Amino acid sequence: MRPVDDRHEFRQSADDAAVIARVLKGEKQQFAQLVGRYQAGLYRYAVTMVLDHDVASDMVQDTFVKAYTNLKSCRDHTRFAAWLFQMVRNRCLDHLKDVRRRNVRLDDAGQIVDQAAGPATLAERARLRVDISQALGSLPSPQREAFLLHYVGGMPYEEMATLLDASVSALKMRVSRAREALSTAMQNHEVTQSPRVRLFVRRG
């Protein structure tokens, strides 16, 4: 698992304000431009956070509906992308506050298992996925968010800093603390006692 290319970028477009102005003047069909511009980026963030494709899709769809009906409340049209992102981010964080949803799905937790760790048995890998799911669910939301965006979403720290309005150093600290917490949790579950399976969290 490593940061990938720039497909995760979620950048403000220079003409958002012009498009919004036309929408507010009655050209409602123009809003489709904004949907097409930001839908993929919002979805990538949401699915990285909640690790459920259906839930992420519903969140993004609901976010655009809310954005359209409340477009007049967007005070700075030049920061529409940030306003939109904050909506979907709040939805994700609210979703994760429900303890029944904190654990990562087992299939998705498998993304964090080092496939090069050796020929572990199916039982060992299944146990590891369960422990990873529980450990991720126990992290504070800011740490979980930073860890998943960087390691599962493959997002570089610089882009994370722009999206989350935080410094790169602060985000690195969150990821570091999440990594330490996960390592401790794995040790507590005695997962690391097996030489054939291990949690893979590449530093960087």
Protein Blocks (a to p, Z undefined) as FASTA:
>chain_A
ZZddfklpccddfklmmmmmmmmnopamlmmmmmmmmmmmmmmmmmmmnopaklmmmmmm
mmmmmmmmmmmmmmblmlmmmmmmmmmmmmmmmmmmpmklmpccfklmmmmpcfknopcd
fklmmmmmmmmmmmmmmpcfklmmmmmmmmmnopafklmmmmnopafklmmmmmmmmmmm
mmmmmmmnommmpmkbccdddeZZ
